[in-house]
Amino acid sequence: MLIALILIFVAIPVLEIYLFIRVGALIGAVACIALVFLAAALGAIVIRLQAPRVIGRAQDSLGAGVAPVNEVLDGLALVAAGGLLIVPGFFTDILGLLLLIPWLRRTLGHALLHRALKPAARPPGAAGGGVVDGEFEVVETPPPADPPRLPPSP
């Protein structure tokens, strides 16, 4: 977990700064900044066009009595893509644009869902098999007394 936090808060900004310097040296500072704004605008437009379709498909699935798993995964991927495109930088823009590709975000979503639903592995020789042995006793509690009432105010 610590390595993931270091990666997110240190390595990615350092990579973004490096890419800004390299791309800025190749195409110029103004073009570099314009490219970042263009990627954000393009991502916003694509998300705005795709979001109603995803919502419509989710409503159709719910109407048919089917859980809209694919639509929820698509929606989460679109939100993540929008967030990555808003963050200034070329690396995050590339990740955000990749999430806008429907087959790629579906594949990634299903892989993440499969990983999240996979049961945690127990170390060999771990005790227990899901059964807890114990005894219990039913204790009846008296009903609560009526709370004291205040006299009416004059």
N, CA and C of each residue as an Amber inpcrd file, in Angstrom:
protein
   462
   0.8250000  -1.1920000   0.0000000   0.0000000   0.0000000   0.0000000
   0.8670000   1.2530000   0.0000000   1.9430000   1.2230000   0.7790000
   2.8390000   2.3680000   0.8510000   3.4960000   2.6340000  -0.4990000
   3.8440000   1.5740000  -1.1880000   4.4710000   1.7370000  -2.5010000
   3.4930000   2.3640000  -3.4840000   2.2260000   1.9740000  -3.4050000
   1.2100000   2.5550000  -4.2920000   1.0450000   4.0500000  -4.0190000
   1.0470000   4.4430000  -2.7550000   0.9330000   5.8650000  -2.4190000
   2.1500000   6.6510000  -2.8930000   3.3290000   6.0680000  -2.7390000
   4.5440000   6.7370000  -3.2290000   4.4710000   6.8990000  -4.7360000
   4.0040000   5.8720000  -5.4190000   3.8710000   5.9270000  -6.8710000
   2.9040000   7.0300000  -7.2850000   1.7520000   7.1030000  -6.6080000
   0.7390000   8.0820000  -6.9910000   1.1890000   9.5030000  -6.7040000
   1.7460000   9.7360000  -5.5210000   2.0180000  11.1100000  -5.1040000
   3.4290000  11.5980000  -5.4120000   4.3430000  10.7180000  -5.7930000
   5.7080000  11.1540000  -6.0950000   6.1040000  10.8090000  -7.5260000
   6.0030000   9.5390000  -7.8810000   6.5130000   9.0970000  -9.1790000
   5.7180000   9.6760000 -10.3480000   4.4010000   9.7020000 -10.2470000
   3.5960000  10.2090000 -11.3640000   3.8290000  11.7090000 -11.5840000
   3.8320000  12.5600000 -10.5520000   4.1470000  13.9740000 -10.8100000
   5.5510000  14.1830000 -11.3800000   6.5220000  13.3990000 -10.9250000
   7.8760000  13.5140000 -11.4770000   7.8700000  13.1200000 -12.9490000
   7.1630000  12.0550000 -13.2930000   7.0460000  11.6390000 -14.6910000
   6.3550000  12.7110000 -15.5250000   5.3080000  13.3210000 -14.9820000
   4.5920000  14.3830000 -15.7040000   5.5130000  15.5750000 -15.9650000
   6.2860000  15.9830000 -14.9750000   7.2220000  17.1020000 -15.1560000
   8.2560000  16.7560000 -16.2200000   8.7820000  15.5380000 -16.1710000
   9.7520000  15.1070000 -17.1700000   9.1450000  15.1610000 -18.5750000
   7.9100000  14.6570000 -18.7030000   7.2680000  14.6670000 -20.0170000
   6.9720000  16.0860000 -20.4930000   6.5800000  16.9810000 -19.5780000
   6.3770000  18.3850000 -19.9560000   7.6690000  18.9760000 -20.5190000
   8.7790000  18.7240000 -19.8740000  10.0640000  19.2610000 -20.3240000
  10.4360000  18.6870000 -21.6830000  10.3080000  17.3680000 -21.8500000
  10.6950000  16.7350000 -23.1220000   9.8020000  17.1850000 -24.2820000
   8.4690000  17.1550000 -24.0490000   7.5440000  17.5470000 -25.1130000
   7.6750000  19.0430000 -25.3980000   7.8420000  19.8480000 -24.3560000
   8.0340000  21.2870000 -24.5430000   9.2850000  21.6010000 -25.3420000
  10.3500000  20.8200000 -25.1360000  11.5780000  21.0210000 -25.9050000
  11.3750000  20.6340000 -27.3680000  10.5220000  19.6650000 -27.6240000
  10.2810000  19.2160000 -29.0010000   9.3360000  20.1370000 -29.7720000
   8.2230000  20.5330000 -29.1470000   7.2110000  21.2860000 -29.8960000
   7.0460000  22.7270000 -29.4240000   7.7000000  23.0920000 -28.3380000
   7.5790000  24.4520000 -27.8130000   6.6260000  24.4990000 -26.6280000
   6.8280000  25.4960000 -25.7770000   6.0530000  25.5900000 -24.5340000
   4.5770000  25.8770000 -24.7990000   4.2880000  26.8040000 -25.7050000
   2.8930000  27.1690000 -25.9770000   2.1430000  25.9840000 -26.5770000
   2.7530000  25.2990000 -27.5160000   2.1150000  24.1310000 -28.1300000
   1.9320000  23.0100000 -27.1060000   2.8730000  22.8800000 -26.2010000
   2.7940000  21.8590000 -25.1560000   1.5870000  22.1180000 -24.2560000
   1.4310000  23.3520000 -23.8170000   0.3060000  23.7170000 -22.9570000
  -1.0140000  23.5890000 -23.7270000  -1.0190000  24.0080000 -24.9890000
  -2.2300000  23.8960000 -25.8040000  -2.6270000  22.4350000 -25.9900000
  -1.6490000  21.5570000 -26.1200000  -1.9340000  20.1300000 -26.2790000
  -2.6010000  19.5500000 -25.0300000  -2.1620000  19.9850000 -23.8610000
  -2.7750000  19.5180000 -22.6080000  -4.2300000  19.9900000 -22.5310000
  -4.4790000  21.2750000 -22.8780000  -5.8530000  21.7830000 -22.8620000
  -6.7100000  21.0920000 -23.9210000  -6.1450000  20.8180000 -25.0770000
  -6.8780000  20.1330000 -26.1330000  -7.2710000  18.7200000 -25.7010000
  -6.3620000  18.0220000 -25.0450000  -6.6790000  16.6630000 -24.5770000
  -7.8000000  16.6970000 -23.5440000  -7.7770000  17.6820000 -22.6510000
  -8.8380000  17.7950000 -21.6440000 -10.1770000  18.1020000 -22.3090000
 -10.1770000  19.0060000 -23.2800000 -11.4250000  19.3470000 -23.9730000
 -11.9510000  18.1590000 -24.7730000 -11.0640000  17.4570000 -25.4530000
 -11.4670000  16.2880000 -26.2220000 -12.0520000  15.2130000 -25.3120000
 -11.4110000  14.9820000 -24.1930000 -11.9190000  13.9980000 -23.2390000
 -13.2800000  14.3840000 -22.6980000 -13.4780000  15.6670000 -22.3950000
 -14.7760000  16.1250000 -21.8890000 -15.8690000  15.9390000 -22.9300000
 -15.5470000  16.2140000 -24.1800000 -16.5320000  16.0570000 -25.2570000
 -16.9090000  14.5790000 -25.4280000 -15.9100000  13.7190000 -25.4370000
 -16.1850000  12.2920000 -25.6330000 -16.9880000  11.7420000 -24.4620000
 -16.6380000  12.1320000 -23.2500000 -17.3740000  11.6730000 -22.0730000
 -18.8120000  12.1760000 -22.1300000 -18.9740000  13.4170000 -22.5330000
 -20.3210000  13.9780000 -22.6170000 -21.1820000  13.2470000 -23.6480000
 -20.5510000  12.7620000 -24.7100000 -21.2870000  12.0140000 -25.7240000
 -21.5760000  10.5790000 -25.2850000 -20.6660000   9.9780000 -24.5360000
 -20.8280000   8.5720000 -24.1720000 -21.6680000   8.3680000 -22.9190000
 -21.6760000   9.3250000 -22.0030000 -22.3930000   9.1540000 -20.7330000
 -23.8840000   8.8820000 -20.9320000 -24.6070000   9.6200000 -21.7910000
 -26.0310000   9.3040000 -21.9700000 -26.2640000   7.8970000 -22.5150000
 -25.3670000   7.4160000 -23.3640000 -25.5120000   6.0550000 -23.8940000
 -25.3660000   5.0220000 -22.7800000 -24.3780000   5.2370000 -21.9120000
 -24.1600000   4.3030000 -20.8130000 -25.3680000   4.3100000 -19.8790000
 -25.8910000   5.4890000 -19.5630000 -27.0590000   5.5910000 -18.6880000
 -28.2730000   4.9210000 -19.3430000 -28.4550000   5.1300000 -20.6390000
 -29.5640000   4.4970000 -21.3570000 -29.4600000   2.9850000 -21.3430000
 -28.2540000   2.4620000 -21.5460000 -28.0650000   1.0050000 -21.5040000
 -28.3280000   0.4620000 -20.1050000 -27.9300000   1.2240000 -19.0790000
 -28.1830000   0.7900000 -17.6980000 -29.6840000   0.7410000 -17.4260000
 -30.4140000   1.7430000 -17.8950000 -31.8620000   1.7550000 -17.7050000
 -32.5230000   0.6040000 -18.4650000 -32.0410000   0.3220000 -19.6630000
 -32.5750000  -0.8130000 -20.4270000 -32.3340000  -2.1300000 -19.6950000
 -31.1380000  -2.2970000 -19.1190000 -30.8250000  -3.5240000 -18.3780000
 -31.7160000  -3.6580000 -17.1590000 -31.8910000  -2.5550000 -16.4280000
 -32.7610000  -2.5990000 -15.2550000 -34.2000000  -2.9050000 -15.6500000
 -34.6600000  -2.3380000 -16.7700000 -36.0130000  -2.6090000 -17.2530000
 -36.2070000  -4.0550000 -17.6390000 -35.1320000  -4.7000000 -18.1150000
 -35.2090000  -6.1080000 -18.4970000 -34.9910000  -7.0300000 -17.2980000
 -34.7440000  -6.4450000 -16.1200000 -34.5320000  -7.2620000 -14.9320000
 -33.1410000  -7.8350000 -14.8210000 -32.1770000  -7.2290000 -15.4960000
 -30.7950000  -7.7000000 -15.4820000 -29.9520000  -6.6740000 -14.7350000
 -29.0300000  -7.1400000 -13.9170000 -28.1320000  -6.2290000 -13.2030000
 -27.2210000  -5.5290000 -14.2150000 -27.1370000  -4.2100000 -14.1780000
 -26.3400000  -3.4700000 -15.1630000 -24.8530000  -3.4140000 -14.8110000
 -24.2180000  -4.5640000 -14.6810000 -22.8170000  -4.6300000 -14.2790000
 -21.9210000  -3.9590000 -15.3050000 -22.0960000  -4.3070000 -16.5790000
 -21.2450000  -3.7090000 -17.6200000 -21.4130000  -2.2020000 -17.6780000
 -22.6200000  -1.7380000 -17.5140000 -22.8860000  -0.3070000 -17.5900000
 -22.2720000   0.4290000 -16.4020000 -22.3370000  -0.1770000 -15.2290000
 -21.7130000   0.4370000 -14.0480000 -20.2020000   0.4960000 -14.2280000
 -19.6200000  -0.5910000 -14.7370000 -18.1750000  -0.5930000 -14.9900000
 -17.8090000   0.4710000 -16.0170000 -18.6150000   0.5950000 -17.0770000
 -18.3740000   1.6300000 -18.0820000 -18.4690000   3.0160000 -17.4600000
 -19.4790000   3.2310000 -16.6370000 -19.6460000   4.5290000 -15.9940000
 -18.4840000   4.8820000 -15.0920000 -18.0130000   3.9130000 -14.3020000
 -16.8550000   4.1590000 -13.4330000 -15.6020000   4.4610000 -14.2520000
 -15.4310000   3.7370000 -15.3450000 -14.2670000   3.9800000 -16.1980000
 -14.3460000   5.3710000 -16.8350000 -15.5440000   5.8040000 -17.2170000
 -15.6910000   7.1460000 -17.7890000 -15.3980000   8.2310000 -16.7560000
 -15.8220000   8.0160000 -15.5190000 -15.5120000   8.9780000 -14.4570000
 -14.0000000   9.0340000 -14.2270000 -13.3640000   7.8590000 -14.1880000
 -11.9120000   7.8230000 -14.0190000 -11.2080000   8.4940000 -15.1950000
 -11.6950000   8.2490000 -16.4090000 -11.0970000   8.8810000 -17.5910000
 -11.2310000  10.3940000 -17.5120000 -12.4080000  10.8710000 -17.1200000
 -12.6030000  12.3140000 -16.9830000 -11.6680000  12.9150000 -15.9570000
 -11.5050000  12.2460000 -14.8250000 -10.5790000  12.7400000 -13.7990000
  -9.1430000  12.7570000 -14.2870000  -8.7480000  11.7090000 -14.9890000
  -7.3710000  11.6640000 -15.5050000  -7.1370000  12.7210000 -16.5800000
  -8.1510000  13.0230000 -17.3780000  -7.9880000  14.0320000 -18.4240000
  -7.9740000  15.4460000 -17.8520000  -8.6420000  15.6460000 -16.7280000
  -8.6480000  16.9770000 -16.1220000  -7.2890000  17.2910000 -15.4940000
  -6.6370000  16.2740000 -14.9230000  -5.3160000  16.4740000 -14.3230000
  -4.3420000  16.8310000 -15.4370000  -3.6470000  17.9630000 -15.3100000
  -2.7240000  18.3390000 -16.3830000  -1.5170000  17.4050000 -16.4380000
  -1.2160000  16.9360000 -17.6130000  -0.0600000  16.0740000 -17.8090000
  -0.2990000  15.1080000 -18.9490000   0.7860000  14.6980000 -19.5630000
   0.6760000  13.8150000 -20.7200000   0.4420000  12.3640000 -20.3260000
   1.0670000  11.9040000 -19.2530000   0.8920000  10.5170000 -18.8250000
  -0.5520000  10.2660000 -18.4040000  -1.1120000  11.1480000 -17.5810000
  -2.5000000  10.9690000 -17.1500000  -3.4650000  11.1480000 -18.3150000
  -3.1250000  12.0270000 -19.2640000  -3.9680000  12.1810000 -20.4530000
  -3.9850000  10.9000000 -21.2910000  -2.8430000  10.2650000 -21.4110000
  -2.7820000   9.0140000 -22.1760000  -3.6160000   7.9380000 -21.4930000
  -3.4960000   7.8390000 -20.1560000  -4.3070000   6.8580000 -19.4290000
  -5.7970000   7.1650000 -19.5780000  -6.1590000   8.4450000 -19.4780000
  -7.5610000   8.8330000 -19.6280000  -8.0930000   8.5450000 -21.0210000
  -7.2940000   8.8410000 -22.0350000  -7.7300000   8.5650000 -23.4060000
  -7.8480000   7.0660000 -23.6630000  -6.9730000   6.2750000 -23.0470000
  -7.0810000   4.8210000 -23.2000000  -8.3720000   4.2990000 -22.5720000
  -8.7890000   4.9100000 -21.4620000 -10.0390000   4.4810000 -20.8300000
 -11.2660000   4.8650000 -21.6390000 -11.1110000   5.7300000 -22.6000000
 -12.2390000   6.0990000 -23.4510000 -12.4900000   5.0830000 -24.5650000
 -11.5600000   4.1540000 -24.7460000 -11.7370000   3.1040000 -25.7480000
 -12.6520000   2.0340000 -25.1400000 -13.8550000   1.8340000 -25.7160000
 -14.8510000   0.9680000 -25.0790000 -14.3750000  -0.4530000 -24.7810000
 -13.7550000  -1.1380000 -25.7210000 -13.3540000  -2.5210000 -25.4750000
 -12.2590000  -2.6010000 -24.4200000 -11.3870000  -1.5820000 -24.3610000
 -10.3070000  -1.5900000 -23.3790000 -10.8460000  -1.3610000 -21.9670000
 -11.7800000  -0.4190000 -21.8290000 -12.3190000  -0.1710000 -20.4870000
 -13.1910000  -1.3330000 -20.0230000 -13.8720000  -2.0250000 -20.9470000
 -14.6510000  -3.1980000 -20.5650000 -13.7320000  -4.3220000 -20.0930000
 -12.6480000  -4.5340000 -20.8240000 -11.6970000  -5.5810000 -20.4510000
 -11.0700000  -5.2700000 -19.0960000 -10.6540000  -4.0360000 -18.8960000
 -10.0580000  -3.6340000 -17.6270000 -11.0750000  -3.7220000 -16.4940000
 -12.2970000  -3.2940000 -16.7460000 -13.3400000  -3.3590000 -15.7250000
 -13.6320000  -4.7790000 -15.2910000 -13.7180000  -5.7010000 -16.2560000
 -13.9840000  -7.0940000 -15.9070000 -12.8020000  -7.7130000 -15.1720000
 -11.5900000  -7.3410000 -15.5470000 -10.4110000  -7.8540000 -14.8400000
 -10.4040000  -7.3630000 -13.3930000 -10.7180000  -6.0870000 -13.1780000
 -10.7630000  -5.5540000 -11.8170000 -11.8960000  -6.1740000 -11.0130000
 -13.0500000  -6.3780000 -11.6460000 -14.1780000  -7.0060000 -10.9640000
 -13.8440000  -8.4420000 -10.5850000 -13.2090000  -9.1740000 -11.4940000
 -12.8200000 -10.5550000 -11.2180000 -11.8390000 -10.6070000 -10.0500000
 -10.8990000  -9.6640000 -10.0220000  -9.9150000  -9.6200000  -8.9310000
 -10.5850000  -9.2660000  -7.6080000 -11.5490000  -8.3490000  -7.6400000
 -12.2260000  -7.9400000  -6.4090000 -13.1040000  -9.0580000  -5.8580000
 -13.6850000  -9.8760000  -6.7240000 -14.5790000 -10.9390000  -6.2790000
 -13.8610000 -12.2420000  -5.9490000 -12.5720000 -12.3250000  -6.2850000
 -11.8050000 -13.5390000  -6.0080000 -11.6100000 -13.6550000  -4.4990000
 -11.9090000 -14.8190000  -3.9300000 -11.7550000 -14.9510000  -2.4810000
 -10.2930000 -14.8260000  -2.0760000 -10.0880000 -14.2510000  -0.9020000
  -8.7300000 -14.0780000  -0.3990000  -8.1410000 -15.4420000  -0.0680000
  -6.8990000 -15.6260000  -0.4510000  -6.2330000 -16.8980000  -0.1900000
  -5.7950000 -16.9520000   1.2700000  -6.0360000 -18.1140000   1.8910000
  -5.5890000 -18.2980000   3.2630000  -4.2450000 -18.9940000   3.2560000
  -3.3960000 -18.6330000   4.1950000  -2.1120000 -19.3300000   4.2600000
  -2.3080000 -20.7990000   4.6030000  -1.4000000 -21.6620000   4.1460000
  -1.5480000 -23.0900000   4.4450000  -1.5640000 -23.3170000   5.9570000
  -2.4200000 -24.2070000   6.3910000  -2.4970000 -24.5420000   7.8110000
  -3.3050000 -23.5390000   8.6220000  -3.9880000 -22.6100000   7.9530000
  -4.7920000 -21.6340000   8.6840000  -5.9640000 -22.3390000   9.3400000
  -6.2580000 -21.9250000  10.5460000  -7.3320000 -22.5650000  11.2990000
  -8.6890000 -22.1420000  10.7590000  -9.6530000 -22.9640000  11.0030000
 -11.0290000 -22.6130000  10.6650000 -11.3790000 -23.0110000   9.2580000
 -12.6300000 -23.2540000   9.0760000 -13.1210000 -23.5720000   7.7580000
 -14.4120000 -22.8270000   7.5010000 -14.5710000 -21.6890000   8.1600000
 -15.7820000 -20.9280000   8.0070000 -16.8320000 -21.2850000   9.0470000
 -16.5410000 -22.2310000   9.9540000 -17.4860000 -22.6440000  10.9790000
 -16.9820000 -22.1440000  12.3250000 -17.8580000 -21.5050000  13.0640000
 -17.5170000 -21.0330000  14.3980000 -18.2810000 -21.8830000  15.3890000
 -17.5650000 -22.5260000  16.3060000 -18.1920000 -23.3820000  17.3100000
 -18.4240000 -22.5500000  18.5630000 -19.6100000 -22.6300000  19.1080000
 -19.8920000 -21.8640000  20.3120000 -21.2370000 -22.2430000  20.8860000
 -21.5570000 -21.6570000  22.0320000 -22.8260000 -21.8860000  22.6860000
 -23.5330000 -20.5510000  22.8220000 -24.8520000 -20.6010000  22.9440000
 -25.6040000 -19.3640000  23.1160000 -26.7510000 -19.6100000  24.0740000
 -27.2560000 -18.5250000  24.5970000 -28.3880000 -18.5740000  25.5060000
 -29.2970000 -17.4220000  25.1540000 -30.6010000 -17.6800000  25.0330000
 -31.5590000 -16.6360000  24.7130000 -31.9340000 -15.9360000  26.0080000
 -31.7330000 -14.6400000  26.0660000 -32.0640000 -13.8500000  27.2430000
 -33.1550000 -12.8820000  26.8350000 -34.2770000 -12.9850000  27.5000000
 -35.3700000 -12.0880000  27.1840000 -35.2190000 -10.8190000  28.0000000
 -35.4040000  -9.7060000  27.3490000 -35.2960000  -8.4180000  28.0290000
 -36.6940000  -7.8470000  28.2040000 -36.9160000  -7.1800000  29.3380000
 -38.2420000  -6.5890000  29.5430000 -38.4390000  -5.4270000  28.5790000
 -39.7020000  -5.1740000  28.2180000 -39.9400000  -4.0400000  27.3060000
 -39.5470000  -2.7350000  27.9840000 -39.0970000  -1.7620000  27.1970000
 -38.6830000  -0.5020000  27.8040000 -39.8740000   0.2190000  28.4290000
 -39.5910000   0.8860000  29.5510000 -40.6360000   1.6550000  30.2380000
 -40.9430000   2.9060000  29.4370000 -42.1730000   3.4240000  29.6170000
 -42.5300000   4.6640000  28.9310000 -41.6360000   5.7940000  29.4480000
 -41.1770000   6.6570000  28.5500000 -40.3280000   7.7550000  29.0070000
 -41.1600000   8.7350000  29.8420000 -40.5300000   9.4020000  30.8080000
 -41.2860000  10.3760000  31.6270000 -41.7930000  11.5080000  30.7470000
 -43.0030000  11.9570000  31.0590000 -43.6030000  13.0380000  30.2770000
 -43.4820000  14.3400000  31.0330000 -43.2520000  15.3910000  30.2670000
 -43.1970000  16.7250000  30.8510000 -44.6130000  17.2960000  30.9070000
 -44.8810000  18.0810000  31.9550000 -46.2070000  18.7020000  32.0060000
 -46.3340000  19.7190000  30.8950000 -47.5460000  19.9330000  30.4100000
 -47.7190000  20.9190000  29.3260000 -47.3430000  22.3040000  29.8070000
 -46.7850000  23.0530000  28.9100000 -46.3900000  24.4230000  29.2720000
 -47.6150000  25.3390000  29.2320000 -47.6470000  26.3600000  30.1230000
 -48.8420000  27.2280000  30.1910000 -48.9700000  28.1360000  29.0050000
